[in-house]
Amino acid sequence: MKFNYKKLLKKVFIITFIIYFTVTIYHQQITLNSYQDNIMAVEEEIKEEEEYKESLVSLKENSNSLEYIETIAREKLNMYKPDEKVYRDR
């Protein structure tokens, strides 16, 4: 019985290639999953920033209304109407 080194070498090469290919695919999948997580986090941050932008636009539109001016005068400047009684808790 003659031992064929060419066939053995070919089988070892194919098995080595399959193992290398499998490990490479596995590492790439881990990297892709990491990128997907990053994309989802950035998309969530974009959504939050868009909501913040909408609130700022709304605030800008309402900044000239009398209700807003009165609210700011009461809360930030402690101003009240002349005929209004003010009670304070101590």
N, CA, C and O atoms as a CHARMM CRD file, in Angstrom:
* protein
*
  360
    1    1 MET  N      0.83000  -1.17100   0.00000 PROA 1      0.00000
    2    1 MET  CA     0.00000   0.00000   0.00000 PROA 1      0.00000
    3    1 MET  C      0.88200   1.24400   0.00000 PROA 1      0.00000
    4    1 MET  O      1.77000   1.39400   0.83900 PROA 1      0.00000
    5    2 LYS  N      0.62400   2.11500  -0.93800 PROA 2      0.00000
    6    2 LYS  CA     1.43800   3.29500  -1.11100 PROA 2      0.00000
    7    2 LYS  C      0.71400   4.49800  -0.50100 PROA 2      0.00000
    8    2 LYS  O     -0.47800   4.70100  -0.73400 PROA 2      0.00000
    9    3 PHE  N      1.44300   5.28400   0.27500 PROA 3      0.00000
   10    3 PHE  CA     0.87500   6.46000   0.92500 PROA 3      0.00000
   11    3 PHE  C      1.02200   7.64200  -0.02600 PROA 3      0.00000
   12    3 PHE  O      2.12000   7.92100  -0.50800 PROA 3      0.00000
   13    4 ASN  N     -0.10100   8.35100  -0.30000 PROA 4      0.00000
   14    4 ASN  CA    -0.10500   9.43900  -1.26100 PROA 4      0.00000
   15    4 ASN  C     -0.03900  10.78300  -0.52300 PROA 4      0.00000
   16    4 ASN  O     -1.01700  11.22700   0.07700 PROA 4      0.00000
   17    5 TYR  N      1.13200  11.41100  -0.58300 PROA 5      0.00000
   18    5 TYR  CA     1.35300  12.67900   0.10800 PROA 5      0.00000
   19    5 TYR  C      0.61100  13.83900  -0.56400 PROA 5      0.00000
   20    5 TYR  O      0.20300  14.78400   0.11100 PROA 5      0.00000
   21    6 LYS  N      0.43900  13.77500  -1.85100 PROA 6      0.00000
   22    6 LYS  CA    -0.26100  14.84400  -2.56000 PROA 6      0.00000
   23    6 LYS  C     -1.71400  14.94400  -2.10300 PROA 6      0.00000
   24    6 LYS  O     -2.21800  16.04300  -1.87100 PROA 6      0.00000
   25    7 LYS  N     -2.38600  13.80900  -1.97400 PROA 7      0.00000
   26    7 LYS  CA    -3.77300  13.81500  -1.51900 PROA 7      0.00000
   27    7 LYS  C     -3.86900  14.31500  -0.07500 PROA 7      0.00000
   28    7 LYS  O     -4.76200  15.09300   0.26200 PROA 7      0.00000
   29    8 LEU  N     -2.95200  13.86700   0.76100 PROA 8      0.00000
   30    8 LEU  CA    -2.94600  14.29400   2.15400 PROA 8      0.00000
   31    8 LEU  C     -2.69900  15.80300   2.25800 PROA 8      0.00000
   32    8 LEU  O     -3.37100  16.50300   3.01500 PROA 8      0.00000
   33    9 LEU  N     -1.73200  16.28400   1.49000 PROA 9      0.00000
   34    9 LEU  CA    -1.43000  17.70700   1.49300 PROA 9      0.00000
   35    9 LEU  C     -2.61800  18.52300   0.98800 PROA 9      0.00000
   36    9 LEU  O     -2.92100  19.59000   1.52200 PROA 9      0.00000
   37   10 LYS  N     -3.27800  18.02000  -0.03100 PROA 10     0.00000
   38   10 LYS  CA    -4.45000  18.69900  -0.57800 PROA 10     0.00000
   39   10 LYS  C     -5.57200  18.75500   0.45800 PROA 10     0.00000
   40   10 LYS  O     -6.21500  19.79500   0.60900 PROA 10     0.00000
   41   11 LYS  N     -5.81900  17.65900   1.17300 PROA 11     0.00000
   42   11 LYS  CA    -6.86700  17.61500   2.20200 PROA 11     0.00000
   43   11 LYS  C     -6.52900  18.55300   3.37000 PROA 11     0.00000
   44   11 LYS  O     -7.40300  19.24800   3.88800 PROA 11     0.00000
   45   12 VAL  N     -5.26700  18.56400   3.77400 PROA 12     0.00000
   46   12 VAL  CA    -4.85600  19.44900   4.86700 PROA 12     0.00000
   47   12 VAL  C     -5.02300  20.91100   4.44100 PROA 12     0.00000
   48   12 VAL  O     -5.48500  21.74000   5.22500 PROA 12     0.00000
   49   13 PHE  N     -4.65400  21.21500   3.22400 PROA 13     0.00000
   50   13 PHE  CA    -4.80500  22.56900   2.71200 PROA 13     0.00000
   51   13 PHE  C     -6.27600  22.97800   2.68400 PROA 13     0.00000
   52   13 PHE  O     -6.61000  24.08300   3.11200 PROA 13     0.00000
   53   14 ILE  N     -7.14600  22.12700   2.19900 PROA 14     0.00000
   54   14 ILE  CA    -8.58000  22.42500   2.12100 PROA 14     0.00000
   55   14 ILE  C     -9.16800  22.60400   3.51800 PROA 14     0.00000
   56   14 ILE  O     -9.94100  23.53400   3.74700 PROA 14     0.00000
   57   15 ILE  N     -8.81300  21.73000   4.44800 PROA 15     0.00000
   58   15 ILE  CA    -9.31900  21.83500   5.82100 PROA 15     0.00000
   59   15 ILE  C     -8.82200  23.13100   6.46600 PROA 15     0.00000
   60   15 ILE  O     -9.58400  23.82700   7.13600 PROA 15     0.00000
   61   16 THR  N     -7.55000  23.44700   6.26100 PROA 16     0.00000
   62   16 THR  CA    -6.99300  24.68700   6.80400 PROA 16     0.00000
   63   16 THR  C     -7.70700  25.90700   6.22000 PROA 16     0.00000
   64   16 THR  O     -8.01900  26.85100   6.94500 PROA 16     0.00000
   65   17 PHE  N     -7.96000  25.88800   4.93200 PROA 17     0.00000
   66   17 PHE  CA    -8.66000  26.99200   4.28700 PROA 17     0.00000
   67   17 PHE  C    -10.07600  27.13700   4.84000 PROA 17     0.00000
   68   17 PHE  O    -10.52400  28.25300   5.10100 PROA 17     0.00000
   69   18 ILE  N    -10.77600  26.03500   5.01900 PROA 18     0.00000
   70   18 ILE  CA   -12.14300  26.07200   5.55700 PROA 18     0.00000
   71   18 ILE  C    -12.14000  26.63300   6.98600 PROA 18     0.00000
   72   18 ILE  O    -13.00100  27.44100   7.33400 PROA 18     0.00000
   73   19 ILE  N    -11.19400  26.21800   7.79900 PROA 19     0.00000
   74   19 ILE  CA   -11.10400  26.72600   9.17300 PROA 19     0.00000
   75   19 ILE  C    -10.79400  28.22500   9.15900 PROA 19     0.00000
   76   19 ILE  O    -11.41600  28.99100   9.89400 PROA 19     0.00000
   77   20 TYR  N     -9.85100  28.63900   8.33900 PROA 20     0.00000
   78   20 TYR  CA    -9.50400  30.06000   8.23400 PROA 20     0.00000
   79   20 TYR  C    -10.70900  30.87300   7.77200 PROA 20     0.00000
   80   20 TYR  O    -11.00300  31.93000   8.33100 PROA 20     0.00000
   81   21 PHE  N    -11.40300  30.37800   6.75500 PROA 21     0.00000
   82   21 PHE  CA   -12.57800  31.06200   6.22000 PROA 21     0.00000
   83   21 PHE  C    -13.66200  31.19200   7.29300 PROA 21     0.00000
   84   21 PHE  O    -14.27400  32.25100   7.42400 PROA 21     0.00000
   85   22 THR  N    -13.90100  30.13500   8.05200 PROA 22     0.00000
   86   22 THR  CA   -14.92100  30.14200   9.10000 PROA 22     0.00000
   87   22 THR  C    -14.57000  31.14100  10.20000 PROA 22     0.00000
   88   22 THR  O    -15.43100  31.89900  10.64600 PROA 22     0.00000
   89   23 VAL  N    -13.32700  31.14500  10.63200 PROA 23     0.00000
   90   23 VAL  CA   -12.89400  32.07500  11.68600 PROA 23     0.00000
   91   23 VAL  C    -12.99500  33.52300  11.18900 PROA 23     0.00000
   92   23 VAL  O    -13.42500  34.40700  11.93000 PROA 23     0.00000
   93   24 THR  N    -12.60400  33.75800   9.95100 PROA 24     0.00000
   94   24 THR  CA   -12.68800  35.10500   9.38800 PROA 24     0.00000
   95   24 THR  C    -14.13400  35.58700   9.32400 PROA 24     0.00000
   96   24 THR  O    -14.42700  36.72300   9.69600 PROA 24     0.00000
   97   25 ILE  N    -15.01700  34.75000   8.86500 PROA 25     0.00000
   98   25 ILE  CA   -16.44400  35.10200   8.79200 PROA 25     0.00000
   99   25 ILE  C    -16.98700  35.39300  10.18900 PROA 25     0.00000
  100   25 ILE  O    -17.75600  36.33700  10.36800 PROA 25     0.00000
  101   26 TYR  N    -16.59800  34.60300  11.16700 PROA 26     0.00000
  102   26 TYR  CA   -17.05200  34.79900  12.54700 PROA 26     0.00000
  103   26 TYR  C    -16.61000  36.16600  13.08400 PROA 26     0.00000
  104   26 TYR  O    -17.40800  36.88600  13.68300 PROA 26     0.00000
  105   27 HSD  N    -15.34700  36.51800  12.87000 PROA 27     0.00000
  106   27 HSD  CA   -14.85200  37.81500  13.33300 PROA 27     0.00000
  107   27 HSD  C    -15.52000  38.98100  12.59600 PROA 27     0.00000
  108   27 HSD  O    -15.79900  40.02200  13.19200 PROA 27     0.00000
  109   28 GLN  N    -15.76700  38.80100  11.33000 PROA 28     0.00000
  110   28 GLN  CA   -16.45400  39.84400  10.57000 PROA 28     0.00000
  111   28 GLN  C    -17.88300  40.03900  11.06500 PROA 28     0.00000
  112   28 GLN  O    -18.38100  41.16400  11.10700 PROA 28     0.00000
  113   29 GLN  N    -18.53300  38.95600  11.43500 PROA 29     0.00000
  114   29 GLN  CA   -19.89600  39.05000  11.95300 PROA 29     0.00000
  115   29 GLN  C    -19.91500  39.80600  13.27600 PROA 29     0.00000
  116   29 GLN  O    -20.81500  40.61000  13.51900 PROA 29     0.00000
  117   30 ILE  N    -18.93900  39.55700  14.12100 PROA 30     0.00000
  118   30 ILE  CA   -18.83800  40.28300  15.39400 PROA 30     0.00000
  119   30 ILE  C    -18.63700  41.77900  15.11700 PROA 30     0.00000
  120   30 ILE  O    -19.25700  42.62000  15.76800 PROA 30     0.00000
  121   31 THR  N    -17.78400  42.10200  14.16600 PROA 31     0.00000
  122   31 THR  CA   -17.54900  43.49900  13.80900 PROA 31     0.00000
  123   31 THR  C    -18.80700  44.14300  13.24700 PROA 31     0.00000
  124   31 THR  O    -19.12600  45.28100  13.59300 PROA 31     0.00000
  125   32 LEU  N    -19.52100  43.43700  12.38900 PROA 32     0.00000
  126   32 LEU  CA   -20.76400  43.97200  11.82300 PROA 32     0.00000
  127   32 LEU  C    -21.80600  44.21300  12.91300 PROA 32     0.00000
  128   32 LEU  O    -22.51300  45.22000  12.87700 PROA 32     0.00000
  129   33 ASN  N    -21.90600  43.31400  13.86700 PROA 33     0.00000
  130   33 ASN  CA   -22.85300  43.49800  14.96800 PROA 33     0.00000
  131   33 ASN  C    -22.49600  44.73600  15.78100 PROA 33     0.00000
  132   33 ASN  O    -23.37800  45.48000  16.21000 PROA 33     0.00000
  133   34 SER  N    -21.22000  44.94900  15.98700 PROA 34     0.00000
  134   34 SER  CA   -20.76800  46.14300  16.71000 PROA 34     0.00000
  135   34 SER  C    -21.13800  47.40400  15.93800 PROA 34     0.00000
  136   34 SER  O    -21.59100  48.38400  16.52800 PROA 34     0.00000
  137   35 TYR  N    -20.95000  47.38200  14.63400 PROA 35     0.00000
  138   35 TYR  CA   -21.31300  48.53200  13.81100 PROA 35     0.00000
  139   35 TYR  C    -22.82100  48.77500  13.84000 PROA 35     0.00000
  140   35 TYR  O    -23.26100  49.92300  13.88300 PROA 35     0.00000
  141   36 GLN  N    -23.60400  47.71700  13.81900 PROA 36     0.00000
  142   36 GLN  CA   -25.06500  47.85400  13.88900 PROA 36     0.00000
  143   36 GLN  C    -25.47300  48.50900  15.20500 PROA 36     0.00000
  144   36 GLN  O    -26.35500  49.36800  15.22300 PROA 36     0.00000
  145   37 ASP  N    -24.84100  48.11000  16.30200 PROA 37     0.00000
  146   37 ASP  CA   -25.14200  48.71600  17.59800 PROA 37     0.00000
  147   37 ASP  C    -24.80100  50.20200  17.58200 PROA 37     0.00000
  148   37 ASP  O    -25.55600  51.02000  18.10700 PROA 37     0.00000
  149   38 ASN  N    -23.67700  50.54700  16.98400 PROA 38     0.00000
  150   38 ASN  CA   -23.28000  51.95300  16.88800 PROA 38     0.00000
  151   38 ASN  C    -24.27400  52.74800  16.04000 PROA 38     0.00000
  152   38 ASN  O    -24.62200  53.88000  16.37700 PROA 38     0.00000
  153   39 ILE  N    -24.72200  52.15400  14.95200 PROA 39     0.00000
  154   39 ILE  CA   -25.69200  52.82300  14.08000 PROA 39     0.00000
  155   39 ILE  C    -26.98500  53.07200  14.83400 PROA 39     0.00000
  156   39 ILE  O    -27.56000  54.15600  14.73500 PROA 39     0.00000
  157   40 MET  N    -27.44600  52.09300  15.58200 PROA 40     0.00000
  158   40 MET  CA   -28.68600  52.25700  16.34100 PROA 40     0.00000
  159   40 MET  C    -28.53500  53.35200  17.39300 PROA 40     0.00000
  160   40 MET  O    -29.46200  54.13500  17.60200 PROA 40     0.00000
  161   41 ALA  N    -27.38600  53.42000  18.05300 PROA 41     0.00000
  162   41 ALA  CA   -27.15500  54.45100  19.07300 PROA 41     0.00000
  163   41 ALA  C    -27.13700  55.84100  18.43200 PROA 41     0.00000
  164   41 ALA  O    -27.70000  56.78400  18.98800 PROA 41     0.00000
  165   42 VAL  N    -26.50700  55.97000  17.28800 PROA 42     0.00000
  166   42 VAL  CA   -26.44400  57.26300  16.60400 PROA 42     0.00000
  167   42 VAL  C    -27.82900  57.66800  16.10400 PROA 42     0.00000
  168   42 VAL  O    -28.19400  58.84100  16.18700 PROA 42     0.00000
  169   43 GLU  N    -28.60300  56.71700  15.58900 PROA 43     0.00000
  170   43 GLU  CA   -29.95500  57.02800  15.13500 PROA 43     0.00000
  171   43 GLU  C    -30.82300  57.49800  16.30000 PROA 43     0.00000
  172   43 GLU  O    -31.62800  58.41600  16.14000 PROA 43     0.00000
  173   44 GLU  N    -30.67000  56.88300  17.46200 PROA 44     0.00000
  174   44 GLU  CA   -31.41300  57.30100  18.65400 PROA 44     0.00000
  175   44 GLU  C    -31.00500  58.71100  19.06700 PROA 44     0.00000
  176   44 GLU  O    -31.85300  59.52300  19.43800 PROA 44     0.00000
  177   45 GLU  N    -29.71500  58.99900  19.00400 PROA 45     0.00000
  178   45 GLU  CA   -29.22700  60.34300  19.33800 PROA 45     0.00000
  179   45 GLU  C    -29.76100  61.37600  18.35800 PROA 45     0.00000
  180   45 GLU  O    -30.12200  62.48200  18.76100 PROA 45     0.00000
  181   46 ILE  N    -29.81500  61.02900  17.08000 PROA 46     0.00000
  182   46 ILE  CA   -30.36700  61.93100  16.06600 PROA 46     0.00000
  183   46 ILE  C    -31.83100  62.21100  16.36000 PROA 46     0.00000
  184   46 ILE  O    -32.27600  63.35400  16.26200 PROA 46     0.00000
  185   47 LYS  N    -32.58000  61.18000  16.72000 PROA 47     0.00000
  186   47 LYS  CA   -34.00300  61.34100  17.04100 PROA 47     0.00000
  187   47 LYS  C    -34.18700  62.28200  18.22600 PROA 47     0.00000
  188   47 LYS  O    -35.05300  63.15600  18.19400 PROA 47     0.00000
  189   48 GLU  N    -33.37700  62.11000  19.27300 PROA 48     0.00000
  190   48 GLU  CA   -33.46400  62.97600  20.44300 PROA 48     0.00000
  191   48 GLU  C    -33.13100  64.41900  20.08800 PROA 48     0.00000
  192   48 GLU  O    -33.79100  65.34500  20.55900 PROA 48     0.00000
  193   49 GLU  N    -32.10400  64.61100  19.25700 PROA 49     0.00000
  194   49 GLU  CA   -31.72100  65.96600  18.85700 PROA 49     0.00000
  195   49 GLU  C    -32.79100  66.61600  17.99500 PROA 49     0.00000
  196   49 GLU  O    -33.00900  67.82300  18.09800 PROA 49     0.00000
  197   50 GLU  N    -33.46800  65.84000  17.14000 PROA 50     0.00000
  198   50 GLU  CA   -34.55200  66.38800  16.32900 PROA 50     0.00000
  199   50 GLU  C    -35.71400  66.81500  17.21700 PROA 50     0.00000
  200   50 GLU  O    -36.32900  67.85300  16.97100 PROA 50     0.00000
  201   51 GLU  N    -36.02300  66.02500  18.25300 PROA 51     0.00000
  202   51 GLU  CA   -37.08400  66.40600  19.19100 PROA 51     0.00000
  203   51 GLU  C    -36.70300  67.68000  19.93400 PROA 51     0.00000
  204   51 GLU  O    -37.54700  68.55200  20.14400 PROA 51     0.00000
  205   52 TYR  N    -35.43600  67.79400  20.33400 PROA 52     0.00000
  206   52 TYR  CA   -34.96600  69.00100  21.01200 PROA 52     0.00000
  207   52 TYR  C    -35.06900  70.20400  20.08100 PROA 52     0.00000
  208   52 TYR  O    -35.46200  71.29200  20.50200 PROA 52     0.00000
  209   53 LYS  N    -34.71500  70.00200  18.81400 PROA 53     0.00000
  210   53 LYS  CA   -34.80900  71.08400  17.82800 PROA 53     0.00000
  211   53 LYS  C    -36.25500  71.53400  17.67800 PROA 53     0.00000
  212   53 LYS  O    -36.53100  72.73200  17.61600 PROA 53     0.00000
  213   54 GLU  N    -37.19000  70.56900  17.61800 PROA 54     0.00000
  214   54 GLU  CA   -38.60400  70.91900  17.50400 PROA 54     0.00000
  215   54 GLU  C    -39.08200  71.71400  18.70900 PROA 54     0.00000
  216   54 GLU  O    -39.86700  72.65200  18.56800 PROA 54     0.00000
  217   55 SER  N    -38.60700  71.33900  19.89800 PROA 55     0.00000
  218   55 SER  CA   -39.00800  72.08900  21.08800 PROA 55     0.00000
  219   55 SER  C    -38.44400  73.50600  21.05100 PROA 55     0.00000
  220   55 SER  O    -39.11100  74.44600  21.48500 PROA 55     0.00000
  221   56 LEU  N    -37.22000  73.67100  20.53700 PROA 56     0.00000
  222   56 LEU  CA   -36.64700  75.01200  20.41700 PROA 56     0.00000
  223   56 LEU  C    -37.39400  75.85600  19.38100 PROA 56     0.00000
  224   56 LEU  O    -37.59600  77.05300  19.58400 PROA 56     0.00000
  225   57 VAL  N    -37.79900  75.23900  18.28300 PROA 57     0.00000
  226   57 VAL  CA   -38.56200  75.96300  17.26500 PROA 57     0.00000
  227   57 VAL  C    -39.89800  76.39500  17.85100 PROA 57     0.00000
  228   57 VAL  O    -40.33900  77.52100  17.62200 PROA 57     0.00000
  229   58 SER  N    -40.54600  75.51500  18.60100 PROA 58     0.00000
  230   58 SER  CA   -41.81300  75.84900  19.24300 PROA 58     0.00000
  231   58 SER  C    -41.63400  76.98400  20.23800 PROA 58     0.00000
  232   58 SER  O    -42.45300  77.90100  20.29800 PROA 58     0.00000
  233   59 LEU  N    -40.55700  76.91900  21.02200 PROA 59     0.00000
  234   59 LEU  CA   -40.27300  77.97600  21.98500 PROA 59     0.00000
  235   59 LEU  C    -40.01600  79.30200  21.27700 PROA 59     0.00000
  236   59 LEU  O    -40.45100  80.35400  21.74500 PROA 59     0.00000
  237   60 LYS  N    -39.31900  79.25100  20.16700 PROA 60     0.00000
  238   60 LYS  CA   -39.04100  80.46700  19.39600 PROA 60     0.00000
  239   60 LYS  C    -40.33300  81.07500  18.86500 PROA 60     0.00000
  240   60 LYS  O    -40.51400  82.29200  18.89900 PROA 60     0.00000
  241   61 GLU  N    -41.22900  80.22400  18.37500 PROA 61     0.00000
  242   61 GLU  CA   -42.49700  80.72100  17.83800 PROA 61     0.00000
  243   61 GLU  C    -43.36100  81.33800  18.92800 PROA 61     0.00000
  244   61 GLU  O    -44.08100  82.30400  18.67400 PROA 61     0.00000
  245   62 ASN  N    -43.29800  80.79300  20.13400 PROA 62     0.00000
  246   62 ASN  CA   -44.13700  81.28400  21.22700 PROA 62     0.00000
  247   62 ASN  C    -43.47000  82.37100  22.06200 PROA 62     0.00000
  248   62 ASN  O    -44.09200  82.89300  22.98700 PROA 62     0.00000
  249   63 SER  N    -42.24000  82.72100  21.76700 PROA 63     0.00000
  250   63 SER  CA   -41.50900  83.65600  22.61700 PROA 63     0.00000
  251   63 SER  C    -42.08200  85.06700  22.59800 PROA 63     0.00000
  252   63 SER  O    -41.81900  85.83900  23.52000 PROA 63     0.00000
  253   64 ASN  N    -42.84100  85.42200  21.59800 PROA 64     0.00000
  254   64 ASN  CA   -43.42700  86.75700  21.53100 PROA 64     0.00000
  255   64 ASN  C    -44.86500  86.78800  22.01900 PROA 64     0.00000
  256   64 ASN  O    -45.49900  87.84300  21.98700 PROA 64     0.00000
  257   65 SER  N    -45.39300  85.66600  22.46600 PROA 65     0.00000
  258   65 SER  CA   -46.77400  85.65500  22.95000 PROA 65     0.00000
  259   65 SER  C    -46.83800  86.25600  24.34500 PROA 65     0.00000
  260   65 SER  O    -45.88000  86.18000  25.11400 PROA 65     0.00000
  261   66 LEU  N    -47.98100  86.85300  24.66000 PROA 66     0.00000
  262   66 LEU  CA   -48.15400  87.49100  25.95800 PROA 66     0.00000
  263   66 LEU  C    -48.10000  86.48100  27.10400 PROA 66     0.00000
  264   66 LEU  O    -47.58800  86.78600  28.18100 PROA 66     0.00000
  265   67 GLU  N    -48.62500  85.28600  26.87200 PROA 67     0.00000
  266   67 GLU  CA   -48.60800  84.26000  27.91600 PROA 67     0.00000
  267   67 GLU  C    -47.17000  83.87900  28.28100 PROA 67     0.00000
  268   67 GLU  O    -46.84200  83.72700  29.45800 PROA 67     0.00000
  269   68 TYR  N    -46.33300  83.72900  27.28200 PROA 68     0.00000
  270   68 TYR  CA   -44.94200  83.35700  27.52600 PROA 68     0.00000
  271   68 TYR  C    -44.20100  84.46700  28.26200 PROA 68     0.00000
  272   68 TYR  O    -43.45300  84.21000  29.20500 PROA 68     0.00000
  273   69 ILE  N    -44.41500  85.69600  27.82400 PROA 69     0.00000
  274   69 ILE  CA   -43.76000  86.83600  28.47700 PROA 69     0.00000
  275   69 ILE  C    -44.19600  86.94200  29.92500 PROA 69     0.00000
  276   69 ILE  O    -43.37200  87.19200  30.80400 PROA 69     0.00000
  277   70 GLU  N    -45.49100  86.75400  30.18400 PROA 70     0.00000
  278   70 GLU  CA   -45.99500  86.80900  31.55500 PROA 70     0.00000
  279   70 GLU  C    -45.40400  85.67900  32.40400 PROA 70     0.00000
  280   70 GLU  O    -45.04500  85.89300  33.56200 PROA 70     0.00000
  281   71 THR  N    -45.30600  84.49800  31.83700 PROA 71     0.00000
  282   71 THR  CA   -44.73400  83.36600  32.56800 PROA 71     0.00000
  283   71 THR  C    -43.28100  83.62800  32.93100 PROA 71     0.00000
  284   71 THR  O    -42.87300  83.37500  34.06400 PROA 71     0.00000
  285   72 ILE  N    -42.51400  84.11800  32.01100 PROA 72     0.00000
  286   72 ILE  CA   -41.10800  84.42300  32.28200 PROA 72     0.00000
  287   72 ILE  C    -40.98700  85.52700  33.32500 PROA 72     0.00000
  288   72 ILE  O    -40.13900  85.45400  34.21500 PROA 72     0.00000
  289   73 ALA  N    -41.83500  86.55000  33.21700 PROA 73     0.00000
  290   73 ALA  CA   -41.78900  87.65000  34.18800 PROA 73     0.00000
  291   73 ALA  C    -42.10700  87.14900  35.59100 PROA 73     0.00000
  292   73 ALA  O    -41.48100  87.58400  36.55800 PROA 73     0.00000
  293   74 ARG  N    -43.06300  86.25000  35.71500 PROA 74     0.00000
  294   74 ARG  CA   -43.43000  85.72000  37.03200 PROA 74     0.00000
  295   74 ARG  C    -42.35200  84.77300  37.58100 PROA 74     0.00000
  296   74 ARG  O    -41.94100  84.90100  38.73400 PROA 74     0.00000
  297   75 GLU  N    -41.90400  83.84100  36.76400 PROA 75     0.00000
  298   75 GLU  CA   -41.01200  82.79000  37.25900 PROA 75     0.00000
  299   75 GLU  C    -39.56500  83.26200  37.43100 PROA 75     0.00000
  300   75 GLU  O    -38.92600  82.94600  38.43500 PROA 75     0.00000
  301   76 LYS  N    -39.06300  83.99300  36.48800 PROA 76     0.00000
  302   76 LYS  CA   -37.64400  84.33600  36.51600 PROA 76     0.00000
  303   76 LYS  C    -37.36600  85.69800  37.14100 PROA 76     0.00000
  304   76 LYS  O    -36.33700  85.89800  37.78600 PROA 76     0.00000
  305   77 LEU  N    -38.29000  86.62500  36.94600 PROA 77     0.00000
  306   77 LEU  CA   -38.04300  87.99700  37.41000 PROA 77     0.00000
  307   77 LEU  C    -38.84600  88.35600  38.65000 PROA 77     0.00000
  308   77 LEU  O    -38.70400  89.46000  39.17500 PROA 77     0.00000
  309   78 ASN  N    -39.69000  87.44000  39.13000 PROA 78     0.00000
  310   78 ASN  CA   -40.54400  87.68000  40.30500 PROA 78     0.00000
  311   78 ASN  C    -41.37600  88.95000  40.15300 PROA 78     0.00000
  312   78 ASN  O    -41.50300  89.73300  41.09500 PROA 78     0.00000
  313   79 MET  N    -41.92900  89.14400  38.99300 PROA 79     0.00000
  314   79 MET  CA   -42.77800  90.31200  38.73000 PROA 79     0.00000
  315   79 MET  C    -44.23700  89.87400  38.79600 PROA 79     0.00000
  316   79 MET  O    -44.58100  88.74700  38.44100 PROA 79     0.00000
  317   80 TYR  N    -45.09300  90.79800  39.26400 PROA 80     0.00000
  318   80 TYR  CA   -46.52000  90.50700  39.38900 PROA 80     0.00000
  319   80 TYR  C    -47.31000  91.71400  38.91100 PROA 80     0.00000
  320   80 TYR  O    -46.77500  92.81400  38.77800 PROA 80     0.00000
  321   81 LYS  N    -48.58300  91.49000  38.65800 PROA 81     0.00000
  322   81 LYS  CA   -49.45800  92.57800  38.23700 PROA 81     0.00000
  323   81 LYS  C    -49.68700  93.51700  39.42400 PROA 81     0.00000
  324   81 LYS  O    -49.62900  93.08600  40.57500 PROA 81     0.00000
  325   82 PRO  N    -49.94700  94.79100  39.14700 PROA 82     0.00000
  326   82 PRO  CA   -50.08500  95.76900  40.23400 PROA 82     0.00000
  327   82 PRO  C    -51.22600  95.47200  41.20800 PROA 82     0.00000
  328   82 PRO  O    -51.08800  95.74700  42.40000 PROA 82     0.00000
  329   83 ASP  N    -52.32000  94.93400  40.75000 PROA 83     0.00000
  330   83 ASP  CA   -53.46300  94.67900  41.62700 PROA 83     0.00000
  331   83 ASP  C    -53.47000  93.25600  42.20000 PROA 83     0.00000
  332   83 ASP  O    -54.47100  92.82200  42.76800 PROA 83     0.00000
  333   84 GLU  N    -52.39800  92.56100  42.05600 PROA 84     0.00000
  334   84 GLU  CA   -52.31800  91.15600  42.48100 PROA 84     0.00000
  335   84 GLU  C    -51.69200  91.05500  43.87000 PROA 84     0.00000
  336   84 GLU  O    -50.70500  91.72900  44.16600 PROA 84     0.00000
  337   85 LYS  N    -52.28200  90.19800  44.72800 PROA 85     0.00000
  338   85 LYS  CA   -51.72400  89.96200  46.04100 PROA 85     0.00000
  339   85 LYS  C    -50.77800  88.76500  45.97200 PROA 85     0.00000
  340   85 LYS  O    -51.09400  87.75500  45.34300 PROA 85     0.00000
  341   86 VAL  N    -49.63600  88.87800  46.60900 PROA 86     0.00000
  342   86 VAL  CA   -48.62500  87.83700  46.56100 PROA 86     0.00000
  343   86 VAL  C    -48.45400  87.27900  47.95900 PROA 86     0.00000
  344   86 VAL  O    -48.23800  88.03200  48.90800 PROA 86     0.00000
  345   87 TYR  N    -48.54700  85.96900  48.09400 PROA 87     0.00000
  346   87 TYR  CA   -48.33800  85.29200  49.36400 PROA 87     0.00000
  347   87 TYR  C    -47.09500  84.42700  49.23700 PROA 87     0.00000
  348   87 TYR  O    -46.89300  83.73700  48.23800 PROA 87     0.00000
  349   88 ARG  N    -46.27800  84.48300  50.26400 PROA 88     0.00000
  350   88 ARG  CA   -45.04400  83.68600  50.23500 PROA 88     0.00000
  351   88 ARG  C    -45.01800  82.74200  51.42600 PROA 88     0.00000
  352   88 ARG  O    -45.38400  83.11900  52.53900 PROA 88     0.00000
  353   89 ASP  N    -44.58800  81.53400  51.18500 PROA 89     0.00000
  354   89 ASP  CA   -44.36500  80.56400  52.26800 PROA 89     0.00000
  355   89 ASP  C    -42.95400  80.73400  52.78500 PROA 89     0.00000
  356   89 ASP  O    -42.00600  80.90500  52.01900 PROA 89     0.00000
  357   90 ARG  N    -42.83300  80.68400  54.09100 PROA 90     0.00000
  358   90 ARG  CA   -41.48700  80.77600  54.65200 PROA 90     0.00000
  359   90 ARG  C    -41.07500  79.49300  55.26800 PROA 90     0.00000
  360   90 ARG  O    -39.96600  79.38700  55.79200 PROA 90     0.00000
